[in-house]
Amino acid sequence: MMNIKQLDEQVSVSDQFSCEAMSELAASGVQVIVCNRPEGETEDQPSYAEMEKAAADAGLEFVAIPFARGRMTEAHCRQFAELLDGGRRIHAFCRTGNRSCNVWAGARLLAGADGKKLLESAGGAGFDISGVLVSMKSQ
């Protein structure tokens, strides 16, 4: 069972989910799936190829912006920001949803979003993005 958290009107995040859940996400209005997990991070996760096929079968685009925990860069945030600029509904996921929330916050900061509002949105979904706020200000 997916634990979906809505971060803003455009982006939701969750932990790892099954390929079968792609149709559920599509039915909820999601248009792009973003995977923030490195391929093969754990043995129980579906491969990128399996996820991409399931996404395509459900009419969704699948994009991988993978990074290990604690290894997010501005480049990852810029990649996510480009997807946000497309205006489509995005569902991002990783092992717990935390990395996906952080890359969302980084992308929104690059676009000039208010850090306090992002902190509130993330906090409301159960995530702490204070580290992103600090690291993005220092760049």
SULUR-V617093 format. One record per run of one state. SS is the DSSP state (H for helix, E for strand, - for the rest). FROM is the first residue (numbers start at 1). TO is the last residue. If there is no record, write none. Layout:
BEGIN
<<SS | FROM | TO> <SS | FROM | TO>>
END
This chain:
BEGIN
<<- | 1 | 4> <E | 5 | 6> <- | 7 | 10> <E | 11 | 14> <- | 15 | 18> <H | 19 | 27> <- | 28 | 31> <E | 32 | 35> <- | 36 | 47> <H | 48 | 57> <- | 58 | 60> <E | 61 | 64> <- | 65 | 73> <H | 74 | 85> <- | 86 | 89> <E | 90 | 93> <- | 94 | 97> <H | 98 | 110> <- | 111 | 114> <H | 115 | 124> <- | 125 | 129> <H | 130 | 137> <- | 138 | 139>>
END
